Structures are given as C-alpha cells and as structure tokens.
Amino acid sequence: MSANRVNLRQFNPGFLMIKDNLSVLRILAILEGVSYLLLFGLSMPLKYIWKITEPNMVIGMAHGVLFLAYCLWVLIVGLQKKWSTRNILLAGFASLVPFGTFVADAKIFKPARAEA
C-alpha cells in the first residue's frame, strides 16, 4: 500500500458539501437560470439564425432536466419548510421568467436560509 493513496471515505471537499434541501434548491435555481439564459440567448439564435441545431439539443435537454428538478425541489422544500402557497407558486413561476430563479433565490430562498 502506498502512503500517498487517498482514502475516498475520508475525502471531503468543502465545495461539494450540501447541507440540506434548501441548499440543493438554491443550487438548482442558479443552474436552471443559467441554462434558461443559455437556451434563449445562445442556442436559439444558433438554431434559427444560423441553422446550427446541435447546441440546442444539448442545452435544451440540460435545461429540461434542471427545470423539472427545480420544480420538484420547490415543492419538496416548500412543504418541508411550511412555506405559504403564495411563496411556492412564486418560486415555481420564477422558473418561467428570464432571471426569475435569480430573483427567487435572493427574495425567497436566501431569507429562508437566514430563518433556519
């Protein structure tokens, strides 16, 4: 056995630590928002102006998966934290508006983190 061998059971990089479902939701909100902007700001013009369809398939699939995960996590966290129906609906609606998930993170998710 080599002395330089890394024990993966003890390997714990801090940036991979996710404390709870609210942390997962905040990460999903940022990723979903970025994928939305990439989809409409980059891949749609490539597809419809320059007829380059390949990036749209990849970014579209990633956005779809992130969108569904975000919506599911809004429900999970909303029920877990006993948010009002209004906050759950606003957080869900935020995924339909450009920059909406960034606003939801700042106005709904970050204050919820401070309360916990």
N, C-alpha and C positions, 0 to 999 in steps of 0.2 A: 504494500500500500504506500502510495506516495504522500508525503507530508503536505504537498501543495493541492491536494484534492479538495474540492469544495463539497461540503455536506449540504445537499439541497434541502434537507429538512430544516436546517438552521439558516438557510439563505433567505433573508427578509429585506428586500429593498424597500425603503420607505415610500417611494413614489407609487408603489403598487398596493399600498395598504388602503383598503376601502372599509370605512368604519361601519357603515350601516346603509340601509336602502335609500336614505336621503342623499348620501354621498354618491351612490350609483345614479340616482335621478339627476343630480347636478352635472355629472359627467356626461350622461346621455343627452341632457339638454344642450350642452355645448357641442357635442359631436353631431347631434341632429341638426342644430342650427348651421353648423359649418357645412354639412352635407347638403342642406337646402340651398345655401348660397352657391356652392359649387355646381349643383344641379342646374339652377336657373341662371347663374352668372357665367358659367364656363361651358358645361356640356350641351345645354340647349342651343346657344349660339353656334357651337361647333356643328351640331346636328342640322340645324335648319338654315344656317347661312352658308356653311362650307361643306355640308353633306358628309361630315365625319361622324359616324354613328357609334363607333366603338366606346369612346369615353362615356357616352350617355348610358350604355348598358351597364357598365361597371358602377358608375356613380349613382345611377338610378336604383340598382339593386341594393347598394350600401345604404342609400337614403331610405328605401322602403323598410329594410330591416331595422334601422335606427328609429324610424318613425313609429313602427309597431312596438318596439321595445320601450320607447319613451312613453307612449300612451299607456302601455301596461304598467309601467313604473309609476306614472302619475296616479293611477287607480290604487296600486298597492300602497304607496306612501300616503296618499290622501286618506285611505281607510285606516291605515296604521296610526297615523298622527291625528286622526279625527278632524280633518280639515272640513270647512264648510263646503257645501255643494258648489257655492259660487267660486271658491278657490280651485276646486277640482276642475270645474268647467273652464275657468280662465286659463289654467295651466294646460289643459287639453287644447283649447282654442289657440294658444300661443304657438302650437306646432304647425298651424295652418298659415301663419303670417310671417313674412320675412323678418328676421331679427326678433321674432316673438319669443323664442326659447331663451334668448339672452336677457330679455326684459323679465320673463318669468323667473329666471334664475336670480336676478337682482331684487325683484319685488316680492316674490313668494318663497322661493327655496332658501335664499340666504337668511331672511328673517326667521324662517322655521328652524334653521340651524342654530341661530342665536337663542331661540326659546328652549331648545333641547338641553 
